[in-house]
């Protein structure tokens, strides 16, 4: 009998096998979280994936399945639901440059930063960068709330079941501790890994 607490890995995990190792010199691994709850959410997420892949010194190596989630930190029903995904990259960019690229992509999609946890066309967050731990206020690594967000942990676990969140431990254990409530897989939606 199968264990009902063990979630199968969705079949829509897309991976690119180490192409970055051939084209980048001494790349570092990073994990980014993408979210959108305004406009054409799926197209925006795909556009962000494509824009990251087009970044010199960066290769997208894995794209998670898409999940639909309630907005974080606000009253239920006060905003549209999010589409969320996680991507793994290999990059020669330092963390600060990767942050700048993510913010440039947000700006290109007219991301508005009027309120904390407000609705957004796109959110590009660096969840982890190699094993870097930093409390720099410009870029705290790993992301200071990643360990308590199932909408980050679930898709990350899909693309890397053995993943470790620096300073917090195994992603699988963190996800088991908080559960998957409100994080709904959307097997009808898929993000493509750029070719």
Secondary structure, 3 states (H helix, E strand, C coil): CCCCCCCCCCCCCEECCCHHHHHCCCCEEEEEEEEECCCCHHHHHHHHHHHHHCCCCEEEEEECCCEEECCCCCCCCCCCCEEEEEEEEEECCCHHHHHHHHHHHHHHCCCCCCCCCCCCCCEEEEEEECCCCECCCCCCECCCCHHHCHHHHHHHHHHCCCCEECCCEEHHHHHHHHCCCCEEECCCCCCCCCC
